[in-house]
Amino acid sequence: MKNVNRLYDGAECLAGGKQFHVAHVITRAAEEEAAKFLILVDAIRCPRQPADIFARQLQRFNSHLAKGLYARAYNYRVSTGQELQGYIDLDRPEYYLDGPNGVDWIFRNDIVSGREAALYVDYERHDTGNLWTDPSRFEDMMFGLAEPEAVSVARSLHGVGFASASALATVAEVWRSKKIGGSTRWHDLFDMNVETLATLNQRDQAAEQPDKVYQHIYNRWQFPLYNLDLSPIPVDRDSLRAARESWAPEGSY
């Protein structure tokens, strides 16, 4: 979290100087670091049996796709864990069709390719040939700076004191005995968020924070993702080409 704060504070300084592309890159780095914090907090919430779920959760710490999905998951407001999985599934395919007609071109996974496109000059293969791409092409589309929700929630959790060993032990005690699945509803999760902070306060493990920080955690601390599938969905590019070739505008014959 120290690194999250350093990075995002630096991004704000750069945005203030209208260096929006570099501010965007550093914000993405802060968001990825915040996702790592949230992955580890979910590892604390995760039951230890079955052991493979806990092991899979820890492996996400080193996966760019999993970290990106964690960051996006905190942008969603959902009613159930199953609904959250549905939103996450939209960002899991390795390749997808898009363009003016929705099928014009084949793109790589948006989370993985978007991360690289903002950082690196690259040499890409296209249907019409190969070409160099430069992150500067995004500069005209960038202005201002908005704190990513994953960064905001991670900062709130950290500010309350979630990084201490005693607080994490309490989080584990509150959460690991609960069964969280696709049918778990948001109001049940909200109640558990409230219970977590109330227990931390009762044990003098929570740092004093403004009420808005507590409200932010109540309302925005997301469903645990340890039971959700964050793996890439394999996609055959030939099948996408076939779908593109067979596409016809609605109403055409």
Secondary structure by P-SEA (a helix, b strand, c coil): caaaaaaaaaaaaaaaacaaaaaaaaaaaaaaaaaaaaaaaaaaaccccaaaaaaaaaaccccaaaaaaaaaaaacccccaaaaaaaaaaaccccccccccccccccccaaaaaaaaaccbbbbbcccbbbbbbccccccccccccccaaaaaaaaaaaaccccaaaaaaaaaacccccccccccaaaaaaaaaaaaaaaaaacccccccaaaaaaaacccccccccccccbbbbcaaaaaaaaaaccccccc
